[in-house]
């Protein structure tokens, strides 16, 4: 049954491309990894390398809140209570964004999808445009390295500034003082070693099925990343993997 479904899916994509020729060669790349793995940084560098834009659903939501009073009135109170937006809301924003001509050549999906249900919804949504996820990069960083990255972060206490530093990799000029505005810097409550371990456990629990899904579909590529390797070596491996896509 799965073979027939996959065949129908691939056939539909080819048909959809006949009336959407400008997107027939679009490259869709997913970037996954635990918090602190460098998804955003790699996504931006990859975007520059392949000249296709990056999409962050978090950015889309923040933009909608800032620019759409009705959206903000409906959903901001929910978000302030710690609730997640329904998938249909996120996909509405994502579909509108992907419909822009800026994405004719493809997109880098920064940390999305986050669940198996979202991955399946994304597959259907892209298929309507004659597109599909071509490769999913998982930035595989050892836990000790991630803890060092996250626990060493310091954020400016001035929320209008919010500059971020790291005690080892990018310290402020004066310890505890923001270079930009002169306010004190602080460690976030969710970035202590104990809190980070809890976040790891939750991430592994909620994302196990998502990783299996992309692995079963032969789309998942694990890229090893350590603090010693440096961003240039990691990017080189990611670029090589993407260039190998058929």
C-alpha positions as CSV (number, residue, x, y, z in Angstrom):
1,X,0.0,0.0,0.0
2,X,2.8,2.4,0.9
3,X,4.4,1.8,-2.5
4,X,1.2,2.8,-4.3
5,X,0.8,5.9,-2.1
6,X,4.4,6.9,-2.9
7,X,3.9,6.3,-6.6
8,X,0.7,8.4,-6.6
9,X,2.5,11.1,-4.7
10,X,5.5,11.3,-7.1
11,X,3.1,11.2,-10.1
12,X,1.1,14.1,-8.7
13,X,4.3,16.1,-8.2
14,X,5.2,15.6,-11.9
15,X,1.7,16.7,-13.0
16,X,1.7,19.7,-10.7
17,X,5.0,20.9,-12.2
18,X,3.4,21.1,-15.6
19,X,1.4,24.1,-14.6
20,X,4.0,25.5,-12.2
21,X,7.1,25.4,-14.4
22,X,8.8,28.3,-12.6
23,X,9.2,26.0,-9.5
24,X,10.0,22.8,-11.2
25,X,13.6,22.8,-10.0
26,X,13.0,24.3,-6.6
27,X,15.4,22.9,-3.9
28,X,13.7,22.4,-0.5
29,X,16.2,21.7,2.4
30,X,15.2,21.0,6.0
31,X,17.6,21.8,8.9
32,X,17.1,19.8,12.1
33,X,18.9,19.5,15.4
34,X,18.6,20.0,19.2
35,X,18.7,23.5,20.6
36,X,22.2,25.0,20.3
37,X,23.1,22.8,17.4
38,X,23.5,25.8,15.1
39,X,20.5,25.4,12.9
40,X,19.9,29.1,12.4
41,X,23.5,29.8,11.6
42,X,23.9,26.9,9.1
43,X,20.5,27.8,7.5
44,X,21.7,31.4,6.8
45,X,25.0,30.3,5.5
46,X,23.4,27.7,3.3
47,X,20.9,30.2,2.1
48,X,23.7,32.5,1.0
49,X,25.6,29.6,-0.7
50,X,22.7,28.4,-2.8
51,X,21.0,31.8,-3.1
52,X,17.6,30.6,-1.8
53,X,15.8,32.2,1.2
54,X,15.5,30.8,4.7
55,X,12.1,30.3,6.4
56,X,11.7,30.2,10.1
57,X,8.1,29.6,11.3
58,X,9.0,31.5,14.5
59,X,9.9,34.5,12.4
60,X,6.6,34.2,10.4
61,X,4.6,34.2,13.6
62,X,6.4,37.2,15.1
63,X,5.9,39.1,11.9
64,X,2.2,38.3,11.9
65,X,1.9,39.5,15.5
66,X,3.7,42.7,14.6
67,X,1.8,43.5,11.4
68,X,-1.7,42.0,11.9
69,X,-3.7,43.3,14.9
70,X,-6.4,40.7,14.5
71,X,-3.9,37.9,14.5
72,X,-2.2,39.3,17.5
73,X,-5.4,39.7,19.4
74,X,-6.5,36.1,18.7
75,X,-3.2,34.3,19.3
76,X,-0.9,36.4,21.4
77,X,-2.8,35.7,24.7
78,X,-2.5,31.9,23.9
79,X,1.2,32.2,23.3
80,X,1.8,34.1,26.5
81,X,0.2,31.2,28.4
82,X,2.8,28.9,26.9
83,X,0.4,27.3,24.4
84,X,1.6,26.3,20.9
85,X,-0.2,27.6,17.9
86,X,-2.4,25.0,16.1
87,X,-0.7,23.5,13.1
88,X,-3.3,24.9,10.7
89,X,-2.4,28.5,11.8
90,X,1.4,27.8,11.2
91,X,0.7,26.2,7.8
92,X,-1.5,29.1,6.8
93,X,1.4,31.5,7.4
94,X,3.9,29.1,5.8
95,X,1.7,28.6,2.7
96,X,1.3,32.3,2.2
97,X,5.1,32.8,2.5
98,X,6.0,30.0,0.1
99,X,3.6,31.4,-2.4
100,X,5.8,34.4,-3.0
101,X,8.0,34.6,-6.1
102,X,11.1,34.8,-3.7
103,X,10.8,31.0,-3.2
104,X,10.7,30.0,-6.9
105,X,14.2,28.5,-6.6
106,X,13.5,26.8,-3.2
107,X,13.8,27.4,0.5
108,X,15.8,26.4,3.6
109,X,13.5,25.3,6.4
110,X,15.1,26.4,9.7
111,X,14.0,23.9,12.4
112,X,10.8,22.9,10.7
113,X,8.9,20.6,10.7
114,X,9.0,19.8,14.4
115,X,6.5,16.9,14.5
116,X,5.6,13.9,12.4
117,X,2.1,15.4,11.7
118,X,3.8,18.6,10.5
119,X,6.1,16.6,8.2
120,X,3.2,14.9,6.6
121,X,1.2,18.2,6.2
122,X,4.3,19.8,4.7
123,X,4.6,17.0,2.2
124,X,1.1,17.5,1.0
125,X,1.4,21.3,0.9
126,X,4.6,21.2,-1.1
127,X,3.1,18.6,-3.5
128,X,0.4,21.0,-4.6
129,X,3.2,23.3,-6.0
130,X,5.0,20.4,-7.6
131,X,7.7,20.4,-4.9
132,X,8.9,18.1,-2.1
133,X,11.5,18.1,0.6
134,X,14.7,17.1,-1.1
135,X,17.0,16.6,1.9
136,X,16.9,16.9,5.7
137,X,20.1,17.8,7.4
138,X,20.4,16.8,11.1
139,X,23.1,18.6,12.9
140,X,24.4,15.9,15.2
141,X,26.2,17.6,18.1
142,X,27.5,15.6,21.2
143,X,25.5,16.5,24.3
144,X,28.6,17.8,26.2
145,X,29.3,20.2,23.4
146,X,25.7,21.4,23.3
147,X,25.7,21.9,27.1
148,X,28.9,24.0,26.8
149,X,27.3,26.1,24.0
150,X,24.0,26.7,25.8
151,X,25.2,27.0,29.4
152,X,27.8,29.6,28.4
153,X,25.3,31.9,26.7
154,X,24.7,35.3,28.3
155,X,21.9,37.6,27.1
156,X,21.6,41.3,27.6
157,X,19.0,42.1,30.3
158,X,17.7,45.0,28.2
159,X,14.9,43.4,26.2
160,X,15.0,46.1,23.5
161,X,18.7,45.1,23.0
162,X,18.8,41.4,23.7
163,X,22.4,41.0,22.4
164,X,23.8,37.5,23.0
165,X,27.3,36.5,24.1
166,X,29.1,33.4,25.1
167,X,31.6,33.3,28.0
168,X,34.1,31.2,25.9
169,X,33.3,31.7,22.2
170,X,32.2,35.3,22.0
171,X,32.5,37.1,25.4
172,X,31.6,40.7,26.0
173,X,34.5,43.1,26.4
174,X,33.7,43.5,30.1
175,X,32.4,40.4,31.8
176,X,28.7,40.8,32.7
177,X,28.3,44.0,30.7
178,X,26.7,44.3,27.3
179,X,28.9,45.8,24.6
180,X,26.0,47.4,22.8
181,X,24.0,49.2,25.5
182,X,25.9,48.8,28.7
183,X,23.2,46.8,30.5
184,X,24.1,43.7,32.6
185,X,24.1,40.3,30.9
186,X,22.5,37.2,32.4
187,X,22.1,33.5,32.0
188,X,18.6,32.4,31.0
189,X,16.8,30.1,33.4
190,X,16.4,27.4,30.6
191,X,20.1,27.5,29.8
192,X,21.5,26.0,33.1
193,X,23.0,22.5,32.6
194,X,20.1,21.0,34.5
195,X,17.4,22.7,32.4
196,X,19.3,21.8,29.2
197,X,19.3,18.1,30.1
198,X,15.5,18.3,30.5
199,X,15.1,20.0,27.1
200,X,17.2,17.3,25.5
201,X,15.0,14.6,26.9
202,X,11.9,16.3,25.7
203,X,13.3,16.9,22.3
204,X,14.4,13.3,21.9
205,X,11.0,12.1,23.0
206,X,8.9,14.3,20.7
207,X,11.1,14.1,17.7
208,X,11.9,10.3,17.5
209,X,9.1,9.6,15.1
210,X,10.0,12.6,12.9
211,X,13.5,11.4,12.5
212,X,12.4,7.8,11.7
213,X,10.0,9.2,9.1
214,X,12.7,11.1,7.2
215,X,15.1,8.2,7.6
216,X,12.6,5.7,6.2
217,X,12.1,8.1,3.3
218,X,15.8,8.2,2.7
219,X,15.9,12.0,3.2
220,X,17.8,12.3,6.5
221,X,21.5,13.0,6.4
222,X,23.4,13.2,9.8
223,X,26.2,15.8,9.9
224,X,28.5,15.5,12.8
225,X,29.3,18.9,14.4
226,X,31.5,19.5,17.4
227,X,32.9,22.6,19.1
228,X,36.4,21.7,17.9
229,X,35.4,21.3,14.2
230,X,34.2,24.9,13.7
231,X,31.4,26.3,11.6
232,X,33.4,26.2,8.4
233,X,34.0,22.5,8.4
234,X,30.4,21.8,9.3
235,X,29.1,24.0,6.5
236,X,31.5,22.3,4.1
237,X,29.9,18.9,5.0
238,X,26.4,20.3,4.7
239,X,27.0,21.8,1.3
240,X,28.5,18.6,0.0
241,X,25.4,16.7,1.2
242,X,23.0,19.1,-0.5
243,X,25.0,19.1,-3.7
244,X,24.6,15.3,-3.9
245,X,20.8,15.6,-4.1
246,X,19.5,14.2,-7.4
